[in-house]
């Protein structure tokens, strides 16, 4: 996909162009969208057949490498009616119940797949006319989603759990069919604290996080507590919408934040802060933001839901490839999306960035994209919600995880767009050198010296 016809380039006239601005006419746009969708569906069918014939991943890769992809599929076509399979696939999904949708988002790089799917045509490819609506903060996103002003939304991955459990509001069944990004956050401190790198010296600091029910809040609390700092007694943590964080740091209202990007990089760009630690160095591969929708939307408009989720997962697959990151940065930087200098967004997405302390760091997976909503992610989040008093009493961790994090839906569509989903929905992982076993959440919870639980 090329942005050579960038609608935000002042030298390009928009007269007569399509809605996305990449084509000379709406007819050209529609024709390309149909062609791309048919090609995608064809690849999905061929890939599914190949996986059925060669269920062993290594054996399949060896076969394709030995004979070549084209020859392999030609051989399969002589044994299996691929054309009929493609027709059956095309007919397997009924008509879209709704084509015009509103999806709310916060202007941060965590929302990259949801945002880029608009200017780069992933929604249109699925027959959807999606308006992505820039929103001021997470409480507003939640309230508009609950009020059905948004059909679906970019949410923090703990939010669907909190909504479903009624933490902070009445319980409403909510779902998280896909993770938007992994990693992609950092702790940034004001420049005046560049000589206070030891968290043990942070007593009395004022920190900002985007929302109470956020990975940022839980990761910051976890990090502080590991250094003996009680997040509720020794420091202040307040919720600040991401677009307002740098201004608050500049004004001296806060000493630092654990924030989504490009907020951290913008603080460096403006010379008001430095990156203390990337969130990936707290927990490598942690989830952050998510694509979320009500259970009602999922069940009452299943074809529309599938098309929307497929568009987002396909965009995620595209964003995962490093060679696409600069192109994506140019697509999402403009005012109606992130409203950031392209260089700021590029530094985040490519992982080559200034750290505010005079060094240029190269961390390719500073932010990455993997849509699979691991049930064990949900279980870990629930332990932290309980640890800090956001939920009380007995929690059926596995049941809540299964009902909210829709791993089966994600796995199916990941296969259709060429990604390889995991064979299980749960895994252990390490957070600050401490292994989390999702089968023993209560033991994990009781192992912490600091917390309300």
N, C-alpha and C positions, 0 to 999 in steps of 0.2 A: 504494500500500500504506500502510495507516495503522497506527500503534501506539497508537491510542486505547484498545485493550484490552491495554495493556502488562502482561504477566504478572509484572513486577517491581514493579508499583505495589502497595503494601501494602493499598490500599483495594479491590483487585479480588480476589474469591474465585476460587480455582482449581478448586473443586469442580465436577465435571461437564464441565470444559473439555477441549479436545483437548490433544495433547502439546505443541503450540507455544504454547498459551495465548492465541491470538488469536480463538478461536471458542467459541461456547457449548456445542458438542458435537463429538465426533470426526466424526459424520456431516456436520455443516456444513463442517468442515475438509476432508473428503475431497471433498465436492461442489464446493467452491470450487477445490480443487486440480485436479480434472478439468476444470472449466470454463476455468480459466486456462490449463491445458496445451493444451486444444483451441483456444483463442483464439490462443495463441502459435504453434501449428503452422499454423493457418490463415493468420496473418500471414506466416509463413515461406514458405509455398507461394505466396501472392499476390506477395510481394516477389521471389521467385525468377522467377516468370513475368514480372513487370514488368521485371526486369533483363535477362531473355532478349530481350524485345521491344525494349527500349531500353538496349543495352549501354553507351552513352555516358552517364556520370553526369550531366553538365550538361543534356543533352537530356531525360533522364528527369525531372530536377528541374523543368525548365521546363514539361514536359507536366503533371506533377502540380499545379504551381502554377497553371497556366492553367485547368485544368478541375476541380480539386479531387480529393482522394484518393478519396472515395466514388464520384464519377462515373467516375473513371478505372478503378477496379476493376470497376464495373458494366459499363462498356464492354468491358473485357477478358473478362469472364465470358460475354459474348455470342459471343465468338470462340474462347474456350478453355474446355474443361470443368474449371473450377476444383474443382468438387465431387469429380470423379474423381481429380484430382491430389492433393487433400487425403487421400482414402482411400488412394491409393498411397503417399503420404508416411507415413501412420500405420502402414501395413503394412510399410514398408521396414526398420524396425528390429525384430528379433526380441525375444522376451521377455527380461527382465533375468535374467542368470545368478545375480545376487546382489542382494538389496535392502537388507540390513542391512550397513552399512559403518561403519568407524571411520576418521576423518581427524584426524591430529594437527595441532596448531597452536601457535605461540608467541603469547602475548598482546600483540600489537603491531598498529598500524593497517595495516601492510603486508598483514596477513591479512584485511583487511576483507571481500572477496568470499567467502572460505571461511567466515568466521565468520557474517556476516549472512545467508548462505544458509540457516542453521539457523533462527533465530527468525523470519525473514521469509518462510519457506515455499518457497524456490527448490528445495531438495532434494525436498521432498514433491511439488512440482509434477511432478517427473520420476519419481515413483513410488519414491523412495528414502527409506529410514529411516537417516539419517546421524547418528552420534554424533560431534560435534566434541570432541576431547579436548585440553584445555589441557595443555601440556607445558613442562617447566622450562627446557630449553635445546636448542640445535641438535644437539649430540652425541646427546642422548637421542632427539630426533626421528629422526635418521639411524639409530640403532641399532634403534629400534622398527619403523621402516619396513623395514629390512633383515631383521629377524626376523619380518616379516609380521604383527606385532601391529597395524599400521596398514595399511589397504588403499591409502591414498594420504596425502599429507601436504603441508602448507605448508612449503616449503623455501626457502632462499636460492638465487637463480638460479644461482650457481656450483656448488652442491652436486650436482645431477644430472650435471654434467660431471665433477666430481671422483670421484664414485662410479663412473661409467662407465669412467673412465681408471685407476681403482685408486689415486688419489692419497690416501694416508693409510690405505688398506685394500685388500682384494682387489677387482679390477674386477668390477662387476656391471652389466649393461645397465640404464640408468635413463633416464627420459624427462621432459621438461618441456613439456607441451602448452599451457601458458598462463602468461603473466606476471600476477602478482597486482596489482602496483602499479608505477608509475613515479614518480621523485622520492621525496619522503617521508622523507628522512633529514636529518641536520644534524650539524655539529661543535659541541658544547657544551663550554664551559670553566667551571671553578669561578669563583665570583665574585671570588676573590682575584686572578684574572688579567685582570680587566676592562681593565687598562691595558697588557696585553701582546697587542695585536691583530696584531702582525706575526709570522707564523710563524717568521721567522728568529731570534726570541728564545725559541723553544720548546725549545732543546737541554736535555736532562735531564728533559723532561716524561714523565709516565707516562700512556699512553692506553689506553682500552678499546675493543674492537670485539666484536660478538656472536660471531664465529666466524672461524677462519683462512680458510675458503673462503667469503668473503662479499664483496659489493660494498662494504660498509663498510670492510673491510680494504684492498681495492684502491684505493678512492677516497681514503682517508686517506693511504695510502702515496704515491699519485700527487700529492696536494695538497702533502704535505710535501716530496717530492723536487723539485717545481717551484720551491720556495723554497730549495733547496740543503740540505735536511735529510735525511740518510740514515736511513730508518726503522729500519734494523737496527743502526745505530751511535750515532746521536745522540739517540734517544728509546727508550722501552720501549713495546711494544704487546702487550697481553695480551687473551685471550679472556675475556669476562665475560657471562653470560646477561643479556639485556635487563632482566628484572625486578629484577636486583641492581645495576644501574649507578648509579642515583641514590643508593642507600645508600653505595656505594663513593665516590662523589663527595663526599657529605656528610662521610664519615669521613676524607677526605683521602688515601685510598689511591690515587687517580688524580687527574690534573690536568684531564682532559677525556675525551671520547669522541666517536667518530663512530657514532651510534646510530640505530636506527629510532625513529619516533614510536609512541606518545606519550611515550617516554622523555625526549626533549629538552624537550618542553613541561612534563612533570611536574617536571623539574629547575627550570624557571622558576617554576612554580606553588608549589614548596616553597621558593623563594628561595635555592637552593644553586648555581645555575648560570645562564649566559646563552647565548643562541644566537649563535655566532660567524659561521657561514655555513651557509646551506641547501645541501644536496647538489645541488639543481637549478642552483645558481650555479657549481658545479664542472662538471657535465655536465647540460644541460637535456634531460629526457626519458629519463634512464638507467633501466634496469630495477633492481628490487631483489629482491623476493620472488616466489615462483612456486608454482603448483600442480604437484606432481611425483608420479610413480608409476613403479613398476618396469615394464620392458618386458613382463614376464610378466603383470602385471595387465592391461596394454593389449591383449595378444594373446589371452589365455585367457578374458577376460570382456569382449569388445568392446562388447556392448550396455550393460553396466553402466558401462563406461568412458565411452562416449559420453554416457550420461545424466548422469553425474557432471560431466563436463567442460561439458556444456551448461548445467547448473544454475549452475556457477561463472561461465561466460562471461555468462550472462544477468544474474547478480548484479553482475558487473563493469560491464555496460552500464548497469544501474540506478544503480550508484555513481558512474559517470562524470558524471552530471547534477548540477550544483551544487545544484539545488533539493531534492535528496533527502538532502543531507549531514547536516542536523540530525536528520532522522528516523533515519538510519543510526547516527549517534552515540549516540542514545538506545537503539538496539537492541543495540549491541555494548559499551557501557560497563559493564554489570553485572558482578558478581563472577565469574560462571561464564565470562565472556569476557575482557574487558580488565581488569576490576577497577580502573577509574579514574573520577574525577569526570567527569560528562558535559561540564562546561565545558572540561576538558582535551582531551577527544576532539573536541569541537566546534571548538576553536581549530585543531586539526590539519587536520580535514577541510574546514572552510570557508576556511582560509587567512587568517583575521583573528585575530591572536595577539599576545600580549605577548612581547617578545624578551628580557626580563630586564634590559634597559638603560634602562628607562623609556619605551620607545616601543611603540606598537601598530602592527604591520605588517599590510599587506593584500596577500597573495600567493595569489590564487585557486588556482593550480596548485602550491602547496607540496607537495601530494600529488595524484596523478591516477591514473586507472585505464585501462589499455589492454592487453588480453590478448595481443596478437600477439607471439609469440616470435621476434623477428628473428634470423636466422642470424648477422648481423653482430654482434649483442650477444654471442653465444656466442664468436665469433672474438676479439672484444676481450677478453673474460674470459680466454680461453686465453692470449692474449699476456701478460696480467698474471700469470697462474699461472706461466708460464715465466719472466717477468721476475724474480719473487721466489723462484725455485728450488723451486716446488711440483711442477713437472713438468720433465723434462729430455729432451733429444734431439729428434729430428724429430717434428713434430706435423702430421697431416693435418687442418688447421683446418676446411676446408669439410666433409669427411666426418664429423667428430665433430659439427659444428654441425647437419648434416642429421639425423643419427641420434638426437640427444638433444633438440633443440629442434623439436617437431613442428608446424611452421608450417602445413602443409597441413590438419591436423585443426582447428587453431584457426581458420583462414580459413573453412572450411566452416561451422563452428558460429557464427562471428561473423555470417555472412550470415543464418543462420536466426533470430538474435535481433535483427536490425535494425542491426547494426554494419557498417561498410564496411571490409573487410580491404584491405591494400595489395596491389598487383598483382605485387610482387616480394618476395623474402624477405631482401634485403640492401640496406643503405644506408650511406652515409658519415655521420659526425657529428663534432661538435667537442667535445673535452674540454680545458678550460682553454686555449682559443684554438688548440689543435692539432688539425688534421683527421685523422681516422682513416679510412683506405681499407681496407676489409675484404679487398680483393683483394691487398694487399701487407702481410700481417701481420708478416713477418720484417723488412722494411725499417722498419716502425713500431717494432718491438721494439729494433732496433739504434740507433734515433735517441735513446735515453735515455742520459743521462750517469750516472745512478744506477740500480743494479739488479744482480742477480746473474747475469743471462743474458749 
